[in-house]
Amino acid sequence: MNVVGPVERSHVWPLDPEAYSEKRQPTLTPEQLLEGAWEFLDKIESSIRVDEYSDQVYEATLSDKSRKFCNGPFLTRRAVSEHLGTDIWAALRRFGIFQKNKIRPIDDAFAAGHNSTCVRLEKLITSSIDMIVNFIRAWRTIDRSKGTKSELGAWAMDEDKAYRQIPVNPDQRKFSVIAVVNPNRDPVTKQPKPRLEYFVMNGHCFGYTNAVYNYNRRPMAMTEILRKIFHIPTDHYYDDRWGIEPMSTFSSSFETTQEVFRLLGFDVQTAKAQGPPTVKVVQEDGSTKEVDTESKDKPWKDPELLGVTFDLEEFQVKVKETRKKELQDEIK
């Protein structure tokens, strides 16, 4: 997918009526971005410093490399040019921010000018808390129409490194060079001797405007596959996916979704998955057996979706205490 220039149309999302307004038009062309790219890189190189997040950001970048999401490190501009096959390329500065109790590496496509080249013609459509509530109400309506009462359950899973899993068009990798500070600490004194290193991203950076729209095509396609081929009642919000349905089909829905992800080569965060009360485990002889995973808190009855809890016994939406405190602190 392209990371600079107009966002490619999906022909699925609706056209944005404001897309052609004057305020939405790009202020740079990709060619103009490249013209000033090395002047911007001079500024990055002249402001090398180690901050409180530098070590974690550099380690996260090496983790990206280990998973083939990027190539590097390259210690000179010449080395980057040799890798790309051109000395015309534009870099972004990678830095860290503290978000949701962890350090998230951010590639500053705004300051570098990459995002100034893009314009989106469509309006992104994804799920919401209201949609989840409607989902649950739909099941209760079906039950009432049948004169029955189904016990509902919910599962949830997240894709791992979601944006990274979307490849950058090879012709546009000259726009996906990141400059990151290696603290380069002395092994004995731990004092930093910082140096700037370059990596060429093969997957999308967290900072491109285009990445939002390029990535969201895939979970939308996955929803269609799971619903229309496997008849799984599922929905998504960016990389968060969930399913809500009667307990009688709940486990098979979760297992099928995991297997479809595996077959298509999409990585999910298994450790964060909110699964069913039982799961199938493969034995040494190749057979499978169901193992009870039920715990007293029953996560499938109080799933956490989009940062809030959905009580499927009392049918209430609840704000988590930690989230409540975050909101109160923000208001103060």
C-alpha positions as CSV (number, residue, x, y, z in Angstrom):
1,M,0.0,0.0,0.0
2,N,1.1,3.6,-0.5
3,V,2.2,5.7,2.5
4,V,2.3,9.1,0.8
5,G,0.0,10.6,-1.8
6,P,-3.8,10.2,-1.9
7,V,-5.2,7.3,0.0
8,E,-6.3,4.6,-2.5
9,R,-10.0,4.2,-2.6
10,S,-11.5,1.0,-1.3
11,H,-14.8,1.4,-3.2
12,V,-16.5,0.0,-0.1
13,W,-16.5,2.9,2.4
14,P,-18.7,5.8,1.5
15,L,-17.3,8.9,-0.2
16,D,-16.5,11.7,2.3
17,P,-18.5,14.8,1.2
18,E,-15.8,17.1,2.6
19,A,-12.9,15.3,0.8
20,Y,-12.8,17.9,-2.0
21,S,-13.1,20.9,0.2
22,E,-10.2,23.3,0.2
23,K,-9.1,22.6,3.7
24,R,-8.7,18.9,3.0
25,Q,-6.3,19.3,0.0
26,P,-2.7,18.2,0.3
27,T,-0.2,21.0,0.9
28,L,2.8,19.0,-0.5
29,T,3.3,16.6,-3.4
30,P,5.6,13.5,-2.9
31,E,8.1,15.1,-5.2
32,Q,8.2,18.3,-3.1
33,L,8.6,16.2,0.0
34,L,11.7,14.5,-1.4
35,E,13.2,17.9,-2.5
36,G,13.4,19.0,1.2
37,A,14.0,15.6,2.7
38,W,17.7,15.8,3.4
39,E,17.4,19.3,4.8
40,F,14.9,17.9,7.3
41,L,17.3,15.0,8.0
42,D,20.0,17.5,8.8
43,K,17.8,18.8,11.6
44,I,17.2,15.3,12.9
45,E,20.9,14.6,13.0
46,S,21.7,17.8,14.7
47,S,19.3,17.1,17.6
48,I,20.4,13.7,18.7
49,R,19.7,13.1,22.3
50,V,18.8,10.3,24.7
51,D,15.5,10.7,26.6
52,E,13.7,8.6,29.2
53,Y,12.1,6.4,26.4
54,S,15.1,6.0,24.0
55,D,16.2,2.6,25.3
56,Q,12.7,1.1,25.0
57,V,12.2,2.7,21.5
58,Y,15.4,1.3,20.2
59,E,14.7,-2.2,21.6
60,A,11.2,-2.1,20.0
61,T,12.9,-1.2,16.7
62,L,15.2,-4.2,16.9
63,S,12.1,-6.3,17.7
64,D,10.6,-5.0,14.4
65,K,13.7,-6.1,12.6
66,S,13.6,-9.6,14.1
67,R,10.1,-10.0,12.7
68,K,11.2,-8.7,9.2
69,F,9.0,-5.6,9.6
70,C,12.1,-3.5,8.8
71,N,15.7,-3.7,7.5
72,G,18.7,-2.2,9.3
73,P,20.3,-0.8,11.1
74,F,22.1,1.4,8.6
75,L,24.8,3.7,10.1
76,T,25.1,6.1,7.2
77,R,23.0,7.8,4.6
78,R,25.1,6.1,1.9
79,A,24.2,2.7,3.4
80,V,20.5,3.5,3.2
81,S,20.9,4.7,-0.4
82,E,22.6,1.5,-1.4
83,H,19.8,-0.6,0.2
84,L,17.1,1.4,-1.5
85,G,18.9,1.7,-4.8
86,T,18.5,5.5,-4.8
87,D,19.9,8.5,-2.9
88,I,16.5,10.2,-3.0
89,W,14.6,9.3,0.1
90,A,12.8,10.9,3.1
91,A,13.3,10.0,6.7
92,L,11.0,10.2,9.7
93,R,12.1,10.6,13.3
94,R,11.1,7.8,15.7
95,F,10.4,8.8,19.3
96,G,8.4,7.3,22.2
97,I,5.3,8.3,24.1
98,F,3.8,6.7,27.2
99,Q,0.4,5.4,26.2
100,K,-1.8,2.8,28.0
101,N,0.9,1.8,30.5
102,K,3.6,1.1,27.8
103,I,6.0,3.0,25.6
104,R,4.8,3.2,22.0
105,P,7.2,4.1,19.3
106,I,5.8,6.9,17.1
107,D,7.2,7.8,13.6
108,D,6.6,11.5,13.1
109,A,5.1,11.6,9.6
110,F,3.5,15.0,10.5
111,A,6.7,16.8,11.2
112,A,8.5,15.1,8.3
113,G,5.8,16.2,5.9
114,H,4.6,12.8,4.7
115,N,1.0,13.4,6.0
116,S,0.9,16.7,4.1
117,T,0.9,14.8,0.8
118,C,-2.2,12.7,1.5
119,V,-5.9,13.2,1.1
120,R,-8.7,10.7,1.8
121,L,-11.7,10.5,-0.4
122,E,-13.7,8.0,1.7
123,K,-15.0,8.0,5.3
124,L,-13.8,5.2,7.5
125,I,-16.6,3.1,8.9
126,T,-15.9,0.8,11.9
127,S,-17.7,-0.4,15.0
128,S,-18.4,1.3,18.3
129,I,-19.8,0.7,21.8
130,D,-23.3,1.5,20.4
131,M,-22.8,-1.1,17.8
132,I,-21.9,-3.7,20.4
133,V,-24.9,-2.9,22.4
134,N,-27.1,-3.3,19.3
135,F,-25.4,-6.6,18.7
136,I,-26.4,-7.9,22.1
137,R,-29.9,-6.5,21.8
138,A,-30.3,-8.3,18.5
139,W,-29.6,-11.6,20.1
140,R,-32.2,-10.9,22.8
141,T,-34.8,-9.9,20.2
142,I,-34.2,-13.2,18.4
143,D,-34.6,-15.1,21.6
144,R,-37.9,-13.3,22.4
145,S,-39.2,-14.0,18.9
146,K,-38.5,-17.8,19.5
147,G,-39.8,-17.8,23.0
148,T,-36.4,-18.9,24.3
149,K,-33.6,-17.4,26.4
150,S,-30.0,-18.1,25.2
151,E,-27.0,-17.7,27.5
152,L,-24.7,-15.3,25.7
153,G,-20.9,-15.3,25.8
154,A,-18.3,-13.1,24.2
155,W,-14.7,-13.6,23.1
156,A,-12.1,-11.1,22.0
157,M,-8.7,-11.0,20.4
158,D,-6.2,-8.4,19.1
159,E,-4.0,-8.5,16.1
160,D,-0.3,-8.2,17.0
161,K,1.6,-5.2,15.5
162,A,-1.4,-4.6,13.3
163,Y,0.0,-1.7,11.1
164,R,3.3,-3.5,10.8
165,Q,1.6,-6.4,9.1
166,I,0.5,-4.3,6.2
167,P,3.4,-4.1,3.7
168,V,4.6,-0.8,2.1
169,N,4.6,-0.7,-1.7
170,P,8.3,-1.3,-2.6
171,D,8.3,1.8,-4.8
172,Q,7.3,3.8,-1.7
173,R,9.9,2.4,0.8
174,K,12.0,5.5,0.1
175,F,9.3,7.3,2.2
176,S,9.5,4.8,5.0
177,V,13.0,5.3,6.3
178,I,13.0,5.9,10.1
179,A,15.8,7.6,12.1
180,V,16.1,6.3,15.6
181,V,18.5,7.1,18.4
182,N,20.6,4.2,19.6
183,P,21.7,5.1,23.2
184,N,24.8,3.0,22.6
185,R,25.5,2.7,26.3
186,D,28.8,1.8,27.7
187,P,28.6,-1.8,29.0
188,V,30.3,-0.9,32.3
189,T,29.3,2.7,33.2
190,K,25.9,2.5,31.3
191,Q,26.6,6.1,30.1
192,P,25.1,6.8,26.6
193,K,27.2,7.6,23.5
194,P,24.2,8.2,21.3
195,R,24.2,7.7,17.6
196,L,21.5,8.0,14.9
197,E,20.7,4.8,13.1
198,Y,18.4,4.2,10.1
199,F,15.9,1.4,9.4
200,V,13.8,0.9,6.3
201,M,10.3,-0.1,7.2
202,N,8.7,-2.9,5.2
203,G,5.5,-2.6,7.1
204,H,3.5,0.6,7.9
205,C,4.6,3.1,10.5
206,F,2.4,4.1,13.4
207,G,2.1,7.8,12.4
208,Y,1.1,7.7,8.7
209,T,-2.3,9.1,8.0
210,N,-2.6,6.6,5.1
211,A,-1.8,3.7,7.5
212,V,-5.2,4.1,9.2
213,Y,-7.1,3.6,5.9
214,N,-4.7,1.1,4.4
215,Y,-4.8,-1.1,7.5
216,N,-8.6,-1.0,8.1
217,R,-9.3,-2.7,4.8
218,R,-8.0,-6.0,6.2
219,P,-10.1,-6.4,9.4
220,M,-13.1,-5.3,7.3
221,A,-12.3,-8.1,4.8
222,M,-11.8,-10.5,7.7
223,T,-15.3,-9.6,9.1
224,E,-16.8,-10.4,5.7
225,I,-15.0,-13.8,5.5
226,L,-15.9,-14.8,9.0
227,R,-19.6,-13.8,8.6
228,K,-20.3,-15.0,5.1
229,I,-18.2,-18.2,4.9
230,F,-18.2,-19.3,8.6
231,H,-21.4,-17.6,9.8
232,I,-19.7,-16.2,12.8
233,P,-21.4,-13.1,14.3
234,T,-18.3,-10.9,14.7
235,D,-17.2,-7.3,14.4
236,H,-14.1,-5.2,14.8
237,Y,-12.6,-1.9,15.8
238,Y,-9.3,-1.5,14.1
239,D,-7.2,-4.4,15.4
240,D,-9.7,-5.4,18.1
241,R,-12.0,-8.3,17.1
242,W,-14.8,-9.9,19.1
243,G,-17.7,-12.3,18.7
244,I,-20.9,-12.4,20.7
245,E,-23.3,-15.4,20.5
246,P,-25.0,-18.2,22.4
247,M,-22.7,-20.4,24.5
248,S,-23.7,-23.4,22.5
249,T,-21.6,-22.2,19.5
250,F,-19.3,-19.8,21.4
251,S,-16.2,-22.1,21.6
252,S,-16.3,-23.2,18.0
253,S,-16.6,-19.6,16.9
254,F,-13.5,-18.6,18.8
255,E,-11.5,-21.6,17.6
256,T,-12.5,-21.1,14.0
257,T,-11.6,-17.4,14.0
258,Q,-8.1,-18.3,15.4
259,E,-7.6,-20.9,12.7
260,V,-8.7,-18.5,9.9
261,F,-6.2,-16.0,11.2
262,R,-3.5,-18.6,11.3
263,L,-4.3,-19.9,7.7
264,L,-4.2,-16.4,6.3
265,G,-0.9,-15.6,8.1
266,F,-2.2,-12.9,10.4
267,D,-0.5,-12.7,13.9
268,V,-2.7,-12.3,16.9
269,Q,-1.8,-11.6,20.6
270,T,-2.8,-14.9,22.1
271,A,-1.8,-13.8,25.6
272,K,-4.4,-11.1,25.5
273,A,-7.2,-13.1,24.0
274,Q,-10.5,-13.4,26.0
275,G,-11.5,-16.9,25.2
276,P,-14.2,-19.5,26.0
277,P,-14.6,-21.6,29.1
278,T,-13.1,-24.6,27.2
279,V,-10.5,-24.9,24.5
280,K,-9.4,-27.8,22.3
281,V,-5.9,-29.0,23.0
282,V,-3.9,-31.2,20.6
283,Q,-2.5,-34.3,22.2
284,E,0.8,-36.1,21.4
285,D,-1.0,-38.7,19.4
286,G,-2.7,-36.0,17.2
287,S,-6.1,-36.3,18.9
288,T,-7.8,-33.4,20.5
289,K,-9.5,-33.0,23.8
290,E,-11.4,-30.2,25.5
291,V,-9.7,-28.6,28.5
292,D,-11.7,-26.6,31.0
293,T,-10.4,-23.0,31.4
294,E,-13.3,-21.7,33.5
295,S,-12.3,-19.2,36.2
296,K,-14.4,-17.6,38.8
297,D,-14.4,-14.2,37.0
298,K,-15.8,-15.7,33.7
299,P,-14.3,-13.3,31.2
300,W,-16.7,-14.4,28.5
301,K,-19.6,-13.1,30.7
302,D,-17.9,-9.7,31.4
303,P,-15.8,-9.1,28.3
304,E,-13.8,-6.0,28.0
305,L,-14.4,-4.5,24.6
306,L,-13.2,-1.1,23.5
307,G,-12.1,-0.3,27.1
308,V,-15.4,-0.9,28.7
309,T,-17.0,-4.0,30.3
310,F,-20.2,-5.6,28.9
311,D,-22.1,-7.5,31.6
312,L,-23.9,-10.3,29.7
313,E,-25.8,-11.5,32.7
314,E,-27.2,-8.1,33.9
315,F,-27.0,-6.6,30.4
316,Q,-25.2,-3.5,31.6
317,V,-22.3,-1.5,30.2
318,K,-19.8,-0.7,32.9
319,V,-16.8,1.7,33.0
320,K,-13.7,0.0,34.5
321,E,-12.4,1.6,37.7
322,T,-9.0,2.2,36.1
323,R,-10.7,3.9,33.1
324,K,-12.9,5.9,35.4
325,K,-9.9,7.2,37.3
326,E,-8.1,8.1,34.0
327,L,-11.2,10.1,32.9
328,Q,-11.4,11.9,36.3
329,D,-7.7,12.8,36.2
330,E,-8.0,14.1,32.7
331,I,-11.0,16.3,33.6
332,K,-9.2,17.7,36.6
